C-alpha cells in the first residue's frame, strides 16, 4: 500500500500549494486528479482552474475526474503519486445521489484507498466551521464532506491542516478520535 496524505483547510489557505509541494517532494511521477470541470460561462471559476494549471510542472499528467474517483485510483501505478484536488468539488459533483448510493460510493472509495499501491495526496476543504446552512442541499454537502474527510483522515499516515498560509501536522499536535465501534484510538502510524 502507498502512503495516504490528507491536506485540509479553508478556501485560499494554501492547501493545494502544500499538496503540490508534497507531490514534488515524493520523487514519483505525479498524476494530478482534477475533480473540477471548467465552465467558461463562470469566469471566476475558470480563473481559479487556470491558476492551478499554471502552477503545475509540465511533466505532471492531469486527469479530469469529476465522478469516477475510485476507478481512477484503482488504475494507479505503484511508482506514481496521485494528487486529488479536491474532495469538496468531487462531493459537490455527486450531491444528487441519494443517501444509500452516496454511502456505497464512499465505501467503495475507502476500500480502494486501502488497496492502492501508489501514494495519494487528497486535498479537502474544511466546512462546518461557520453557521449551519439554511438550505437542505448545503447541509447535505457540509455533512457529506465533513464525514468523508474524517474517514479519510483515519486511513491517512499524515493529516495536514493549512490555514492562513501555515501548515500544521495534526498528527504531531493532537490525537485522532476513536473510531466508532472501537475502544482504542487509531494512531497515525496504523
Sine and cosine of phi, psi and omega as CSV:
sin_phi,cos_phi,sin_psi,cos_psi,sin_omega,cos_omega
0.00,0.00,0.64,-0.77,0.05,-1.00
-0.99,0.16,0.05,-1.00,0.06,-1.00
-0.98,0.21,0.60,-0.80,0.11,-0.99
-0.87,-0.49,0.83,-0.56,0.00,-1.00
-0.81,-0.59,0.71,-0.70,0.04,-1.00
-0.92,-0.38,0.79,-0.62,0.07,-1.00
-0.88,-0.48,0.89,-0.46,-0.07,-1.00
-0.78,-0.62,0.35,-0.94,0.01,-1.00
0.27,-0.96,0.09,-1.00,0.01,-1.00
-0.97,0.25,0.13,-0.99,0.02,-1.00
-0.87,0.50,0.64,-0.77,0.08,-1.00
0.88,0.48,0.43,0.90,-0.03,-1.00
-1.00,0.06,-0.34,0.94,-0.07,-1.00
0.95,-0.33,0.15,0.99,-0.07,-1.00
-0.90,0.44,-0.65,0.76,0.02,-1.00
-0.91,0.41,-0.65,0.76,0.01,-1.00
-0.90,0.45,-0.63,0.77,0.03,-1.00
-0.91,0.41,-0.69,0.72,0.03,-1.00
-0.88,0.47,-0.64,0.77,0.04,-1.00
-0.90,0.44,-0.64,0.76,0.05,-1.00
-0.88,0.47,-0.72,0.70,0.03,-1.00
-0.89,0.46,-0.64,0.77,0.03,-1.00
-0.89,0.46,-0.69,0.72,0.02,-1.00
-0.90,0.45,-0.60,0.80,-0.02,-1.00
-0.97,0.25,-0.22,0.98,-0.06,-1.00
-0.91,0.40,-0.43,0.90,-0.05,-1.00
0.97,0.24,0.13,0.99,-0.01,-1.00
-0.95,-0.32,0.26,-0.97,0.12,-0.99
-0.92,0.39,0.77,-0.63,-0.09,-1.00
-0.99,-0.14,0.75,-0.66,0.12,-0.99
-0.90,-0.43,0.91,-0.41,-0.01,-1.00
-1.00,0.04,0.89,-0.45,-0.03,-1.00
-0.98,-0.18,0.98,-0.19,-0.05,-1.00
-1.00,0.00,0.86,-0.51,-0.01,-1.00
-1.00,-0.01,-0.20,0.98,0.00,-1.00
-1.00,0.05,0.51,-0.86,0.15,-0.99
-0.92,-0.39,0.63,-0.77,-0.04,-1.00
-0.95,0.30,0.53,-0.85,0.03,-1.00
-0.66,-0.75,0.98,-0.21,-0.05,-1.00
-0.92,0.39,-0.29,0.96,0.08,-1.00
-0.97,0.24,-0.29,0.96,0.02,-1.00
-0.92,-0.39,1.00,-0.02,-0.11,-0.99
-0.89,0.45,-0.58,0.82,0.01,-1.00
-0.91,0.42,-0.68,0.74,0.05,-1.00
-0.91,0.42,-0.70,0.71,0.02,-1.00
-0.85,0.53,-0.67,0.75,0.01,-1.00
-0.90,0.43,-0.64,0.77,0.04,-1.00
-0.88,0.48,-0.70,0.72,0.01,-1.00
-0.90,0.44,-0.68,0.74,0.03,-1.00
-0.87,0.49,-0.66,0.75,0.02,-1.00
-0.87,0.50,-0.69,0.73,0.03,-1.00
-0.90,0.43,-0.69,0.72,-0.03,-1.00
-0.89,0.45,-0.65,0.76,-0.06,-1.00
-0.94,0.35,-0.41,0.91,0.02,-1.00
-0.98,0.19,-0.39,0.92,-0.09,-1.00
-0.97,0.25,0.66,-0.75,0.13,-0.99
-0.88,0.48,0.52,-0.85,-0.07,-1.00
-0.93,0.36,-0.34,0.94,-0.02,-1.00
-1.00,0.08,-0.04,1.00,0.07,-1.00
-0.97,0.24,0.65,-0.76,0.11,-0.99
-1.00,0.05,0.70,-0.71,0.04,-1.00
-0.91,-0.41,0.77,-0.63,0.08,-1.00
-0.90,-0.44,0.72,-0.70,0.09,-1.00
-1.00,-0.03,0.92,-0.40,-0.10,-0.99
-0.72,-0.69,0.98,0.20,-0.03,-1.00
-0.95,0.32,-0.38,0.92,-0.08,-1.00
-0.72,-0.70,-0.76,0.65,-0.18,-0.98
-0.99,0.16,0.85,0.53,-0.08,-1.00
-0.93,0.37,-0.69,0.72,-0.02,-1.00
-0.87,0.50,-0.70,0.72,0.00,-1.00
-0.89,0.45,-0.64,0.77,0.01,-1.00
-0.90,0.43,-0.70,0.71,0.01,-1.00
-0.90,0.43,-0.65,0.76,-0.04,-1.00
-0.92,0.38,-0.37,0.93,0.03,-1.00
-1.00,0.08,-0.06,1.00,-0.10,-1.00
-0.93,0.37,0.61,-0.79,0.05,-1.00
-1.00,0.08,0.54,-0.84,-0.06,-1.00
-0.86,0.51,-0.46,0.89,-0.05,-1.00
-1.00,0.07,0.18,0.98,-0.03,-1.00
-0.95,-0.32,0.34,-0.94,0.15,-0.99
-0.87,-0.49,0.90,-0.44,0.02,-1.00
-1.00,-0.05,0.77,-0.64,0.06,-1.00
-0.92,-0.38,0.95,-0.30,-0.04,-1.00
-1.00,-0.09,0.92,-0.39,-0.05,-1.00
-0.71,-0.70,0.97,-0.24,0.20,0.98
-0.64,-0.77,0.31,-0.95,0.02,-1.00
-0.93,0.36,-0.55,0.84,0.02,-1.00
-0.87,0.49,-0.68,0.73,0.03,-1.00
-0.92,0.38,-0.64,0.77,0.03,-1.00
-0.88,0.47,-0.71,0.70,0.04,-1.00
-0.87,0.49,-0.69,0.72,0.01,-1.00
-0.87,0.49,-0.60,0.80,0.01,-1.00
-0.91,0.41,-0.35,0.94,-0.05,-1.00
-0.92,-0.39,0.28,0.96,-0.07,-1.00
-0.89,0.46,-0.43,0.90,-0.04,-1.00
-0.98,0.19,-0.12,0.99,0.05,-1.00
-0.93,0.37,0.65,-0.76,0.08,-1.00
-0.94,0.34,0.19,-0.98,-0.12,-0.99
-0.87,0.49,-0.66,0.76,0.00,-1.00
-0.90,0.43,-0.71,0.70,0.03,-1.00
-0.89,0.45,-0.68,0.74,0.01,-1.00
-0.87,0.50,-0.71,0.70,0.00,-1.00
-0.87,0.49,-0.62,0.78,0.05,-1.00
-0.92,0.39,-0.64,0.77,0.02,-1.00
-0.89,0.45,-0.70,0.72,0.00,-1.00
-0.91,0.41,-0.69,0.72,0.01,-1.00
-0.86,0.51,-0.68,0.73,0.03,-1.00
-0.89,0.45,-0.68,0.73,0.01,-1.00
-0.88,0.47,-0.73,0.68,-0.04,-1.00
-0.90,0.44,-0.64,0.76,0.06,-1.00
-0.90,0.44,-0.65,0.76,0.00,-1.00
-0.90,0.43,-0.73,0.69,-0.01,-1.00
-0.84,0.54,-0.63,0.78,-0.02,-1.00
-0.92,0.40,-0.35,0.94,-0.08,-1.00
-0.96,-0.27,-0.25,0.97,-0.12,-0.99
-0.94,0.35,0.72,-0.69,-0.01,-1.00
-1.00,0.09,-0.32,0.95,0.03,-1.00
-0.98,0.22,0.33,-0.94,0.17,-0.99
-0.97,0.23,0.59,-0.81,0.02,-1.00
-0.77,-0.64,0.79,-0.61,0.13,-0.99
-0.94,-0.35,0.88,-0.47,0.06,-1.00
-0.98,-0.20,0.70,-0.71,0.14,-0.99
-0.95,-0.32,0.78,-0.62,-0.03,-1.00
-0.67,-0.74,0.64,-0.77,0.08,-1.00
-0.98,0.19,0.61,-0.80,0.13,-0.99
-1.00,0.04,0.79,-0.61,0.02,-1.00
-0.81,-0.59,0.29,-0.96,0.09,-1.00
1.00,0.02,0.16,0.99,0.04,-1.00
-1.00,0.05,-0.11,0.99,-0.02,-1.00
-0.91,-0.43,-0.54,-0.84,-0.03,-1.00
-0.95,0.31,0.41,-0.91,0.09,-1.00
-0.95,0.32,0.78,-0.62,0.01,-1.00
-0.83,0.56,0.61,-0.80,-0.07,-1.00
-0.99,0.14,-0.07,1.00,-0.04,-1.00
-0.80,-0.60,0.53,-0.85,-0.11,-0.99
-0.84,0.54,-0.67,0.74,-0.04,-1.00
-0.90,0.44,-0.59,0.81,0.06,-1.00
-0.91,0.42,-0.64,0.77,0.04,-1.00
-0.93,0.37,-0.62,0.78,0.04,-1.00
-0.89,0.47,-0.72,0.70,0.03,-1.00
-0.86,0.52,-0.77,0.64,-0.03,-1.00
-0.86,0.51,-0.72,0.69,-0.04,-1.00
-0.93,0.38,-0.68,0.74,-0.01,-1.00
-0.91,0.41,-0.72,0.70,-0.02,-1.00
-0.92,0.39,-0.69,0.72,0.01,-1.00
-0.86,0.51,-0.69,0.73,0.01,-1.00
-0.92,0.40,-0.68,0.73,0.01,-1.00
-0.89,0.47,-0.69,0.72,0.00,-1.00
-0.87,0.49,-0.69,0.73,0.00,-1.00
-0.90,0.44,-0.67,0.75,0.00,-1.00
-0.92,0.39,-0.65,0.76,0.04,-1.00
-0.93,0.36,-0.56,0.83,0.05,-1.00
-0.87,0.50,-0.59,0.80,0.01,-1.00
-0.92,0.40,-0.42,0.91,0.02,-1.00
-1.00,-0.05,-0.16,0.99,-0.12,-0.99
-1.00,0.03,0.61,-0.79,0.10,-0.99
-0.97,0.26,-0.54,0.84,0.01,-1.00
-0.67,-0.75,0.65,-0.76,0.08,-1.00
-0.80,-0.59,0.84,-0.55,0.03,-1.00
-0.94,-0.34,0.63,-0.78,0.20,-0.98
-0.94,-0.34,0.83,-0.56,0.03,-1.00
-0.92,-0.38,0.85,-0.53,0.02,-1.00
-0.53,-0.85,0.66,-0.75,0.00,-1.00
0.85,0.53,0.49,0.87,0.00,-1.00
0.97,0.24,0.24,0.97,0.03,-1.00
-0.87,-0.49,0.60,-0.80,-0.04,-1.00
-0.96,-0.27,0.78,-0.62,0.06,-1.00
-0.87,-0.48,0.79,-0.61,0.09,-1.00
-1.00,0.05,0.96,-0.28,-0.10,-0.99
-0.92,0.39,-0.42,0.91,0.04,-1.00
-0.93,0.37,-0.46,0.89,0.02,-1.00
-1.00,0.05,-0.34,0.94,-0.09,-1.00
-0.97,-0.23,-0.30,0.95,-0.10,-0.99
-0.47,-0.88,-0.21,-0.98,-0.02,-1.00
-0.80,-0.60,0.62,-0.78,0.07,-1.00
-0.95,0.33,0.54,-0.84,0.10,-0.99
-0.91,0.41,0.46,-0.89,0.09,-1.00
-0.87,0.49,0.58,-0.81,0.06,-1.00
-0.96,0.28,0.71,-0.70,-0.04,-1.00
-0.81,0.59,0.74,-0.68,0.03,-1.00
1.00,0.01,-0.10,0.99,0.03,-1.00
-0.88,-0.48,0.61,-0.79,-0.05,-1.00
-1.00,0.06,-0.13,0.99,-0.05,-1.00
-0.90,-0.44,0.35,-0.93,0.03,-1.00
-0.99,0.14,0.61,-0.79,0.08,-1.00
-1.00,-0.04,0.82,-0.58,-0.01,-1.00
-0.99,0.15,0.23,-0.97,0.03,-1.00
-0.91,0.41,-0.37,0.93,-0.04,-1.00
-1.00,0.05,-0.16,0.99,-0.07,-1.00
-1.00,0.05,0.00,0.00,0.00,0.00
